[in-house]
Amino acid sequence: MATAPYNYSYIFKYIIIGDMGVGKSCLLHQFTEKKFMADCPHTIGVEFGTRIIEVSGQKIKLQIWDTAGQERFRAVTRSYYRGAAGALMVYDITRRSTYNHLSSWLTDARNLTNPNTVIILIGNKADLDAQRDVTYEEAKQFAEENGLLFLEASAKTGENVEDAFLEAAKKIYQNIQDGSLDLNAAESGVQHKPSAPQGGRITNEPQPQREGCGC
Amino acid sequence: MSQAEAVDSVTAELSSQLSLSHTEHVATMKDEGHHNEALDAENVPSELGQKESTFVEKLDEGALPTSSQLPENQETECSELLNLEVKLSELDTGENRENEQIQTTLTSGKGWGSWGKSILTTATSTIGHGITAVKEKAGATLRKQNISSLAEESKEHEINQTVESDDSGDHMPKELPASSPSAGSHGMFSAITSAGKSVISSGLGALEFIGKKTMNVLAENDPGFKKTKILMEKTATLSQMLREAKEKEKERIANQVVMEKTAHFGILFDEYQGLSHLEALEILSNESELKVQSFLMSLEGETLEVMKRDLVAIKEIFLVEQSEKSEDEEKELEETGCDGEEFVNVLTELLFELHVAATPDKLNKARKRAHDWVKEVYSLRSEYNEKQVEENSDPVFEGEKNGKVDQNNAKSVEDIYLSSIESLAEVTARSIEQLHKVAELILHGQDIEKPALDQAQVLNTLTEAMCKEVSSLRKKFIDVLTSAGSKEKAEVLNPWINGVMLEGSNSITYIQDAFQLLLPVLQISHIQITSLRTDTVKYSGGN
């Protein structure tokens, strides 16, 4: 039956993007089910996951849109970026090509979400260090240059998976607190529950401060 | 715009839509059905013309200060309706300051991030409240036969409905019940309020009568109402409506001091990700609609005519579904039921026919679970009955024992009710997920060998199969409730049965609404295939 707790103050929309096979769905599964899904089928279009987390004593429901990585779905999945409060941009540390494609994913994420969308770069499959093809340092540098959060994680062992989702949420919450994320903006990707001021109008003022965050 | 005018137009729109939606259900109203079909046929050709002129009309309407604040609504199929909505919200903000959400309707877009389109939502949830209130009051007096007579009475209550809608203009603003959080001043809602007024002023007899009628009206017409909205306005509304209805439900639960077991369709539907899939499907539908519109604007002359004809042909398939299903047919199917693997086969076959690689695993599992627990309840009950016969115990103790065994062994009647609602929510969510997947696969531009027209046909059949399945599940649930609850008091049992009835019809409506969202998807797919073909022709011609 309905067991989920009903009390949360915010809903954040997340998207997970990145090349096919980097482990987007596995990250989500690990995050929501705390299990590793060994045989993960290709995602068609988009799949969903939800989990309630806590940031600074506030319960936040994450509504996660796990997009298909296959190129043929790119046109469809682009439609889903809008209104995301957070984006997890995933590559596979053992496959350099997935890292090289990041700029294209980043362009999409920047163009299709609002300027306040928090983007976190995730180097997945960190458990396969022996087959590493992308160093931590270069990815870290790429993240800093582009103002992204960054973590290496493993959907298999669960390492840093929780943190990946949490770090982004913290950053979003911080943006709300310091006022840089306008909740009334239609595409903030955040819904605030208890009688939030609803009279706001669409504000399209860009708020470009996106400090890189050392994690 | 005066309020009265706004209300009148809402009422008129609503009534016409309500009568339209009736044709789905009312077999006895063949004459009326034909009438509506004729209307449809007339409307179809003008539809596209209307779309074309949308932009022009929008400019004309610049006089309305608010219309300029809705720059994103370019895809509005019918700008009048937009207009209408604006008027409505003007009404609301004027009438009821408490309803802050209304303003978002004007200012925020249709994205996920907004709580927008509150009118719809609040109206829906208000209806929800209305239903609950009416149900609670009248449920006690309602007998089981009322349910079975729902169908025959639909004609009557339509008249009822019309009458109520007619005078809604006068009553509406004052009669918002204090408990209602919103001023969803739609005809639908006023129907409830005016009914509510009569309830108070009349005696108990009237209470029973109106309660019953209102129930019928709501159960039957709420779907129509929603359909109206979704057809009118292709912005992301249904999922938001549901989402907010769910939020309200949640708040209500949170406020309940005594934690009792409750079944909340909306919350369960969301937990099965039904809302998310619906929302995503709406996004695809809206974007496709925009693309179709802009493509049509780029055409002219004969090409435009040809394309329009094609698109209208696709649209007609989507309209057929609305009018041709009769109650008789539904009943027949309920009786034959798809108990075995038939539904699975039908589903798989249809998906195969669509040439999309979407397997119905999740949906199949959901429906199997539903059928399984019903079977289990029956087998447990028959075991229990056998024991009863064997023991043939002292009649004085029988009652006591009865209670005990019911609690320990078999599912309690309430559990059956809760499982019913959960199963309906799950199957509905999975059906919508399935339709969403199909939309994604059609849109992602694989080599489609099947023309959009044929795909529309198959999808129509697919949707029908899903609705029939829900319908047959609903019947099963009610049967098992009735048999398990034969010893319960009517005032305990009836609200449960009514709840299953209502959520069953809602489920069907959601699925049908989701199907309607596929229309622009198929249209853009058709355009893409056609232009591809033309390009190929040109290309080979060039060679």
Interface residues (C-beta under 8 A of the other chain):
Chain A: M1 A2 A4 Y6 N7 K13 I44 G45 V46 F48 T50 Q63 W65 R72 F73 A75 V76 S79 Y80 R82 G83 A85 N184 A185 A186 E187 S188 G189 V190 Q191 K193 S195 A196 P197 Q198 G199 G200 R201 I202
Chain B: Q69 E100 Q101 Q103 T104 T107 S108 G109 K110 G111 W112 G113 S114 W115 G116 S118 E247 K250 I253 A254 K261 T262 A263 H264 I267 L268 E271 Q273 S276 H277 A280 I283 L284 E287 A357 A358 L418 E422 H436 K437 E440 L441 L443 H444 G445 Q446
